[in-house]
Amino acid sequence: MQTHSLCAMPSAPLRCALLVVMLLARVVSAQVSGSIAGYVHDPSGAAVPNTTVTATMVEQKTSRSTKTNDEGFYNFVGLPNGHYQVGFEASGFEQQVQSGLELTVNQNLRVDAALALGAVGSHVTVGASAPLVDTVSPELSGLIDDRRVVDLPLNGRNVIGLAAILPGV
């Protein structure tokens, strides 16, 4: 009786190694990225479809663009952690930019926009911080910055003890 397996073929070690690397890359990328999503509305609360939304990472000056769907929804997935500024542009509306947004590990950041009617040359800048409540996912998460690692005593030098300072642990 023969068994057929991916790892039982002549080039088994190479294929198994490739499979492991691909799985690890997916796990690592899931842990160091986040997403920015939201809705774009006009002053009456109606959705603004086909709005160009641009997410720019401030530190690296890299940007991604997308368009809103018929419900005015947009979504950027797999964004690296950092500080972002999100711009909204639609014909017949003032251009709007929201800055001061910080995306952390595995965070689903919600950034909605209410575009004002105006000339195409008008530009509105909104400086605001993101809400602390994640309305997209039921997961709890937290970050332990380097200052807490230095300041908090670690019993037995076990860094796992730092997890006890996070909510929900």
C-alpha positions in Angstrom: 0.0 0.0 0.0 1.5 3.3 -1.1 0.8 6.6 0.6 1.1 9.8 -1.3 2.2 12.8 0.6 3.8 16.1 -0.2 6.7 15.1 2.0 7.1 11.6 0.7 8.3 12.6 -2.8 11.9 12.6 -3.9 12.2 16.3 -3.4 10.5 16.0 -0.1 12.9 18.0 2.1 12.8 21.0 -0.3 9.0 21.0 -0.6 8.5 20.6 3.2 10.9 23.4 3.9 9.1 25.6 1.3 5.8 24.8 2.9 7.0 25.6 6.4 8.6 28.9 5.2 5.3 29.9 3.5 3.3 29.2 6.6 5.7 31.0 8.9 5.7 34.0 6.6 1.9 34.2 6.7 1.9 34.0 10.5 4.6 36.7 10.9 2.9 39.0 8.4 -0.4 38.6 10.3 1.2 39.8 13.5 3.0 42.9 12.2 0.3 44.5 10.1 -3.0 46.1 10.6 -5.9 47.5 8.6 -7.7 50.8 8.1 -11.3 50.9 7.0 -14.3 53.1 7.1 -17.2 54.8 5.4 -17.4 58.1 3.5 -20.6 60.1 3.7 -21.8 63.5 2.5 -23.4 66.2 4.8 -26.8 64.5 4.6 -25.4 61.1 5.7 -25.7 59.5 2.2 -22.8 57.3 1.0 -20.3 58.8 -1.4 -19.3 56.1 -3.9 -16.2 56.1 -6.0 -14.3 58.4 -3.6 -10.5 58.1 -3.9 -9.0 57.2 -0.5 -5.3 57.4 0.1 -3.5 56.0 3.2 0.0 57.5 3.5 2.6 56.1 6.0 4.2 59.3 7.4 7.6 57.8 8.4 8.3 56.1 5.0 6.3 58.5 2.7 4.6 55.4 1.1 1.0 55.4 0.1 -1.8 53.2 -1.1 -5.0 54.2 -2.8 -8.4 52.7 -3.3 -11.9 53.7 -4.2 -15.1 53.4 -2.1 -17.8 51.0 -3.1 -21.5 51.8 -3.6 -22.0 51.9 0.1 -19.1 54.4 0.6 -16.9 51.7 2.2 -13.2 51.3 1.8 -10.6 48.9 3.3 -6.8 48.8 3.4 -5.5 45.5 4.7 -1.9 44.4 5.5 -0.6 47.9 6.3 2.7 48.0 8.2 2.6 49.6 11.7 3.2 53.3 12.0 1.7 56.7 11.8 -0.7 57.4 8.9 -2.6 60.1 7.3 -5.7 59.3 5.3 -6.9 61.5 2.4 -10.4 61.6 0.8 -11.1 63.1 -2.6 -14.4 63.1 -4.6 -15.7 65.3 -7.3 -18.0 68.0 -6.0 -16.7 67.7 -2.5 -13.8 69.4 -0.6 -10.7 67.3 -0.2 -10.2 66.1 3.4 -7.1 64.7 5.1 -7.2 63.1 8.6 -3.8 62.9 10.2 -2.4 61.8 13.6 -3.5 58.2 13.1 -1.4 55.5 14.7 -1.7 51.9 13.5 -0.4 49.2 15.9 0.1 45.5 15.8 -3.0 43.6 14.4 -5.2 46.7 14.9 -8.4 47.4 12.9 -8.5 51.1 12.7 -11.8 52.7 11.7 -11.5 56.1 10.0 -14.9 57.5 8.7 -15.1 60.8 6.8 -18.0 63.3 6.3 -17.1 65.2 3.1 -18.4 68.8 2.8 -19.8 70.1 -0.4 -17.4 72.6 -2.1 -15.2 73.5 -5.0 -12.6 70.9 -6.2 -9.8 73.3 -5.1 -10.9 73.4 -1.4 -8.9 71.4 1.1 -9.9 70.4 4.7 -7.4 69.0 7.1 -8.6 67.2 10.2 -6.1 66.4 13.0 -7.6 63.8 15.3 -6.6 60.7 17.1 -8.2 57.3 16.4 -10.8 56.0 18.8 -9.6 53.6 21.4 -12.4 51.1 20.8 -12.1 48.6 18.0 -15.6 48.1 16.6 -14.5 45.6 13.9 -13.0 42.8 15.9 -13.9 41.2 19.4 -10.2 40.7 20.1 -8.4 42.4 23.0 -4.9 43.5 22.4 -2.3 45.7 23.9 1.3 46.9 23.5 4.1 46.9 26.0 6.5 49.7 25.1 10.2 49.7 25.9 9.7 52.2 28.8 7.5 49.7 30.7 9.9 46.9 30.1 12.7 49.0 31.6 10.7 50.4 34.5 8.8 47.3 35.7 10.5 44.7 37.9 10.5 41.3 36.4 10.3 38.5 38.9 12.9 35.9 37.8 13.6 37.9 34.6 10.6 36.2 32.9 9.3 38.5 30.2 6.0 36.6 30.1 5.2 38.2 33.4 4.7 41.5 31.5 1.6 40.0 29.9 -0.1 40.3 33.3 -0.3 44.1 33.0 -2.5 43.9 29.9 -6.3 44.0 30.2 -8.1 40.7 29.7 -5.2 38.5 30.6 
